[in-house]
């Protein structure tokens, strides 16, 4: 991955979470993309109705699909 301003180093908590994800070994044929909730300085930006209203329709659709996936898989 190319070092970019928007790509931050993994925080200790992020690494610990990833380690727990693979506690039982690799998951065959799976890919992992981890999006942390916390910025490197500890700031958390929550999704609000205001930020959601600025999203493009493609992002809104993807978000809806993701939210449905969470519900269906009891991941909330």
N, C-alpha and C positions, 0 to 999 in steps of 0.2 A: 504494500500500500504506500502510496506517495504521501509524505508528510505534508499536510495542508492545515491551514488555520482551523478549518472546521473538523478536522480529525484530531482528537485529543488522545493523550496517552491513557491507557487503562488505569483506573483507580484500584486500590487494594480491594475494596469491596466488590468491584466488578470481577476481578480475578477470582476471588473466593466464590462468587456466584457461578462462574463458569466451571470451576473445579467441581462444585457440587453437581452440576448438570451431567458430568461424565463420571460420577462416582461408581457407576456400574459398567464402565468401559465405553468405548465408542458406540455410537448408534449407526449401524450400517446404512449407507446411502443417505445420510443426512448432512445438511449443511447448516452452519450456525452463523447468524449475523446478530450481534448483540448491540442493542441500543440502550445505553445507560440513561437513567432518569436524572442523574445528577451531573452538573457541569464540574470541571476540575476544581473550581473554587467553592463547591458545595451548593451552588444555585440550582434550584429545580424550577423548570418552567412547566406549569400545568396547562393542559388544554382547557380553554374556556369557550363559551359560546362566541365571544368576540374573536378569538384567534381562529376558531373553526370556521367562522363566516368568511375569513380571508382566503381559505383554501380553495384551490381549483377543484372542479367536479371530479376529476380523476382521483385526487387524494381523498376526497370525501367518500367515494365509492370504495376505495381500498380500505379506508378506516372502518367503514361499515362492515365489510367482509371480515376484517380482523376482529372486530368486536363480536360478530356472530360466532367466529371460530372459538373465541375465549369462552363464550357462554356454552356452546355445544360440547366443549371439552372440559368444562368445569374448572376453568383456569382463572376465575375472578376471585 
